[in-house]
Amino acid sequence: MVFKLKSLVIAGLFTQLVAGAAVAQEMTLKLGHLANEQNAWHLASVKFGEELSALTDGRIAVEIFPNESLGKEIDLINGMQLGTVDMTITGESLQNWAPMAALLAVPYAYASTEHMDEVASGEIGEQIKAQIVEKAQIRPIAYFARGPRNLTSNRAIGNPDELDGLKMRVPNVPLFVDVWKALGASPTPMAFSEVFTSLQNGTIGAQENPLALIRSANFNEVQSHVNLTQHVRSWIYLTIAESTWQKLSEEDQGHVMEAAARAQAFERGLLEKSLADDRAYLEEKGMTFAEVDGAAYAAKAKDAVLANVNDEIKSIVEGLFDSQN
């Protein structure tokens, strides 16, 4: 009888252990993105996974696929809509579904990082997120700021009047082309891979990019100045498929949001350190950082920006410009 009771107790404990193991492997979220393993977005994704695992006692794990290994950005968005992908990091590409997502990267719309944070976390940000959920079936749960874009050249250009027809490379984006034309430059769309050689041989005299890309592309070898135009301040979302979100309990939705908030704060710290490190590196390599009249640049760019944004966000963009005066 005693042996039988012991057997029953052992069997019961075994059942509990098996059940506990099953709970520990309840859900694995697949998160794909385009960045490499050293990028702040990837490191923040890892942070999100660690925090979510801790908050759920290991019930929810996050498997991360960097370097487009789970698909390109649009493929991942489509996969989230189909239910084959759970999460990605994406931004203004979502305007293909939700027009308000274009607000994530409008030239001169944000006077400072603080201004951008106010918009992203405020009423306009909530409208953007709501439209993305409704139209794209993807839920933004955190946002990561991106390093602002700056103009490099071989002379200081403090005012747009000093551009004086300067031939410069821009991405093949009509908005960028039109804005730089309005500012007084001569913009030339060109593949990024061609920029260094074109600067070296004098085909172009300038280009614009965030500090991280200026550094990684070694533009310090062919350009002497970084003009702090900061003409595009932007952010990008950490997102979860709405179908995946709806499978979560209310408690676990709370855990996801808390983990995302911690990842957002972590990523901001990485960005600030990166900006400081990149500036120090480029200055050490001989580049001069030149202040500019940001208000003059913004005023001259305004009409071209408004002519290029979609009608749904035009009044919002106009309000963002006006709020800087």
Secondary structure by P-SEA (a helix, b strand, c coil): caaaaaaaaaaaaaaaaaaaaaaaacbbbbbbbccccccaaaaaaaaaaaaaaaaacccbbbbbbcccccccaaaaaaaaaaccccccccccccccccccccccccccccccaaaaaaaaacaaaaaaaaaaaacccbbbcccccccbbbbbccccccccccccccbbbbcccaaaaaaaaaaccbbbbbcccccaaaaaacccccccccaaaaaaaccccccccccccccccccccccccaaaaaaccaaaaaaaaaaaaaaaaaaaaaaaaaaaaaaaaaaaabbbbbbcaaaaaaaaaaaaaaaccccccaaaaaaaaaaac
